[in-house]
Amino acid sequence: MEIYTVNPVKVRMKESEKGVIYKSIVAMGFRARQVNDFIKSELNVRMADVIDTGETDAVNFDQIAISREFDRIPKPTFIAMKEMYENKLTYQLPEIPETENIIK
């Protein structure tokens, strides 16, 4: 299992080059959700192949092996943070028309 160390100062310095850190955090949140959905779908596909005996007391070693394999995958949040830090994650903010910027 990989250990991820997050240095807030480095992240802040890296993100200040791109703009507001809060926008980057939102982008990382969206990416983490995408990664999580992908991992869930992969897990469901793999578990569908495992034959369930229907017995509640029986130990299914295939399910245990698959669960352990997926437990070794880093958390989606760390994957998104790593992608952002390595400039693999890009995002684009929608343009806001000038009329919407005016407070009424």
C-alpha contacts under 8 A as a table, 3 or more apart, distances in Angstrom:
res1	aa1	res2	aa2	distance
1	M	72	R	5.73
1	M	73	I	7.54
1	M	74	P	7.46
2	E	74	P	7.15
4	Y	78	F	7.22
6	V	11	V	7.66
7	N	10	K	5.47
7	N	11	V	6.34
8	P	11	V	5.05
8	P	12	R	5.96
9	V	12	R	5.07
9	V	13	M	6.10
10	K	13	M	5.09
10	K	14	K	5.98
11	V	14	K	5.06
11	V	15	E	6.00
11	V	85	Y	7.29
12	R	15	E	5.19
12	R	16	S	5.98
12	R	21	I	6.99
13	M	16	S	5.23
13	M	17	E	6.88
14	K	17	E	5.76
14	K	18	K	7.46
14	K	85	Y	7.21
15	E	18	K	5.26
15	E	19	G	6.35
15	E	20	V	7.09
15	E	21	I	5.62
15	E	24	S	7.08
16	S	19	G	5.09
16	S	20	V	6.36
16	S	21	I	6.54
19	G	23	K	7.86
20	V	23	K	5.71
20	V	24	S	6.92
21	I	24	S	5.06
21	I	25	I	6.24
22	Y	25	I	4.96
22	Y	26	V	6.30
23	K	26	V	5.15
23	K	27	A	6.25
24	S	27	A	4.99
24	S	28	M	6.12
25	I	28	M	5.03
25	I	29	G	6.14
26	V	29	G	4.97
26	V	30	F	6.33
27	A	30	F	5.19
27	A	31	R	6.26
27	A	91	Y	6.62
28	M	31	R	5.00
28	M	32	A	5.98
28	M	77	T	7.38
28	M	80	A	5.38
28	M	81	M	6.37
28	M	84	M	7.18
29	G	32	A	5.05
29	G	33	R	6.22
29	G	77	T	7.18
29	G	80	A	7.55
30	F	33	R	5.14
30	F	34	Q	6.37
31	R	34	Q	5.01
31	R	35	V	6.22
31	R	80	A	5.79
32	A	35	V	5.07
32	A	36	N	6.05
32	A	76	P	4.77
32	A	77	T	5.02
32	A	78	F	7.99
32	A	79	I	7.11
32	A	80	A	5.31
33	R	36	N	5.01
33	R	37	D	6.15
33	R	76	P	7.23
34	Q	37	D	5.19
34	Q	38	F	6.25
35	V	38	F	5.09
35	V	39	I	6.20
35	V	76	P	5.64
35	V	79	I	7.93
35	V	80	A	7.89
36	N	39	I	5.12
36	N	40	K	6.14
36	N	76	P	5.66
37	D	40	K	5.08
37	D	41	S	6.19
38	F	41	S	5.20
38	F	42	E	6.22
39	I	42	E	5.10
39	I	43	L	6.11
40	K	43	L	5.05
40	K	44	N	6.15
41	S	44	N	5.08
41	S	45	V	6.20
42	E	45	V	5.15
42	E	46	R	6.20
43	L	46	R	5.14
43	L	47	M	6.01
43	L	66	I	7.97
43	L	70	F	7.48
44	N	47	M	5.10
44	N	48	A	6.00
45	V	48	A	5.22
45	V	49	D	6.84
46	R	49	D	5.52
46	R	50	V	7.12
46	R	66	I	7.47
47	M	50	V	5.22
47	M	63	Q	6.88
47	M	66	I	7.55
48	A	51	I	7.52
50	V	62	D	6.63
50	V	63	Q	6.84
52	D	55	E	7.95
52	D	60	N	7.73
53	T	58	A	7.74
55	E	58	A	5.50
60	N	63	Q	5.53
60	N	64	I	6.59
61	F	64	I	4.97
61	F	65	A	6.14
62	D	65	A	5.13
62	D	66	I	6.23
63	Q	66	I	5.17
63	Q	67	S	6.05
64	I	67	S	5.06
64	I	68	R	6.16
65	A	68	R	5.20
65	A	69	E	6.20
66	I	69	E	5.03
66	I	70	F	6.31
67	S	70	F	5.23
67	S	71	D	6.09
68	R	71	D	4.95
68	R	72	R	6.56
69	E	72	R	5.55
69	E	73	I	7.30
70	F	73	I	5.41
71	D	74	P	7.82
74	P	78	F	6.68
74	P	79	I	6.68
75	K	78	F	5.49
75	K	79	I	6.46
76	P	79	I	5.00
76	P	80	A	6.17
77	T	80	A	5.18
77	T	81	M	6.20
78	F	81	M	4.99
78	F	82	K	6.01
79	I	82	K	5.15
79	I	83	E	6.17
80	A	83	E	5.09
80	A	84	M	6.19
80	A	89	L	7.62
81	M	84	M	5.08
81	M	85	Y	6.13
82	K	85	Y	5.08
82	K	86	E	6.10
83	E	86	E	5.18
83	E	87	N	6.11
83	E	88	K	4.86
83	E	89	L	5.29
84	M	87	N	5.10
84	M	88	K	5.90
84	M	89	L	4.84
84	M	90	T	7.39
85	Y	88	K	7.60
86	E	89	L	7.75
87	N	90	T	6.97
96	I	100	E	6.72
96	I	101	N	7.34
97	P	100	E	5.72
97	P	101	N	7.07
98	E	101	N	5.29
98	E	102	I	7.12
99	T	102	I	5.83
100	E	103	I	7.71
